[in-house]
Amino acid sequence: MAKNNSYLKFEGSLGGLTYYEKDGKSLVKVQSRISKSRIERDPAFKRTRENMMEFGAAANAGKALREAMSTIVKTMGDTYLTSRVTWAT
């Protein structure tokens, strides 16, 4: 992974490279060569699609839990409640 040490700091893609910021550092990486349509259709990515569906279902379940507990969280919760619930599951 390359670092962007230029005085010009920006984010986005340009010429096959993606510029982004992480932990206060400006980094550069090569863009992914795999297209979204290939992941959705190629049999080689079947397991990836299964993992995507499982992660999406877990995210929806977490959202439902947070929304159901929102009134309690407002009175009793703290800033780390979501991460503790996520870690426990």
Wavefront OBJ file of the C-alpha trace (Angstrom):
o trace
v 0.000 0.000 0.000
v 1.446 3.328 -1.050
v 1.351 6.585 0.884
v 0.402 9.903 -0.681
v 3.025 12.376 0.563
v 2.016 15.126 -1.847
v 0.866 18.503 -0.560
v -2.355 17.866 -2.527
v -4.591 15.682 -0.392
v -7.757 14.358 -2.002
v -10.022 11.318 -1.969
v -11.462 9.375 -4.884
v -10.331 7.495 -7.957
v -8.085 8.658 -10.761
v -6.397 6.619 -13.471
v -6.898 3.207 -11.880
v -5.791 4.380 -8.437
v -7.946 5.062 -5.395
v -6.859 7.763 -2.974
v -8.293 7.613 0.532
v -7.588 8.597 4.122
v -7.259 6.126 7.000
v -6.167 6.885 10.558
v -5.131 10.372 9.515
v -2.818 9.101 6.743
v -3.375 9.681 3.034
v -3.067 6.324 1.212
v -3.228 5.056 -2.380
v -4.289 1.638 -3.699
v -4.963 0.024 -7.063
v -8.652 -0.221 -7.929
v -10.288 -3.627 -7.766
v -10.544 -5.454 -11.068
v -13.634 -7.508 -10.135
v -16.909 -6.002 -11.255
v -20.127 -6.107 -9.271
v -21.912 -8.009 -12.046
v -19.241 -10.725 -12.007
v -19.642 -11.241 -8.259
v -23.419 -11.442 -8.709
v -23.276 -14.053 -11.526
v -19.976 -15.991 -11.577
v -20.214 -19.465 -9.975
v -16.725 -18.950 -8.518
v -18.172 -16.271 -6.231
v -21.025 -18.412 -4.874
v -19.535 -18.485 -1.360
v -18.995 -14.709 -1.471
v -22.670 -14.193 -2.319
v -23.668 -16.494 0.571
v -21.496 -14.491 2.965
v -22.945 -11.223 1.660
v -26.484 -12.482 2.277
v -25.615 -13.672 5.799
v -23.946 -10.379 6.676
v -26.934 -8.438 5.310
v -29.356 -10.501 7.403
v -27.230 -9.941 10.521
v -27.149 -6.201 9.837
v -30.936 -6.104 9.469
v -31.379 -8.069 12.705
v -29.063 -5.672 14.521
v -30.975 -2.690 13.195
v -34.278 -4.209 14.339
v -32.820 -4.803 17.809
v -31.496 -1.246 18.061
v -34.819 0.215 16.934
v -36.778 -1.981 19.361
v -34.582 -0.884 22.257
v -34.267 2.766 21.226
v -36.416 4.173 24.028
v -34.523 2.203 26.673
v -31.162 3.108 25.179
v -31.969 6.818 25.286
v -32.466 6.663 29.041
v -30.028 3.938 30.112
v -27.552 3.446 27.251
v -24.101 4.828 26.645
v -21.996 5.360 23.542
v -20.619 1.791 23.594
v -23.913 -0.109 23.814
v -24.088 -0.970 20.112
v -20.527 -2.301 20.010
v -21.106 -4.421 23.106
v -24.296 -5.931 21.639
v -22.545 -6.545 18.310
v -19.579 -8.229 20.019
v -21.852 -10.527 22.036
v -23.654 -11.952 18.980
l 1 2 3 4 5 6 7 8 9 10 11 12 13 14 15 16 17 18 19 20 21 22 23 24 25 26 27 28 29 30 31 32 33 34 35 36 37 38 39 40 41 42 43 44 45 46 47 48 49 50 51 52 53 54 55 56 57 58 59 60 61 62 63 64 65 66 67 68 69 70 71 72 73 74 75 76 77 78 79 80 81 82 83 84 85 86 87 88 89
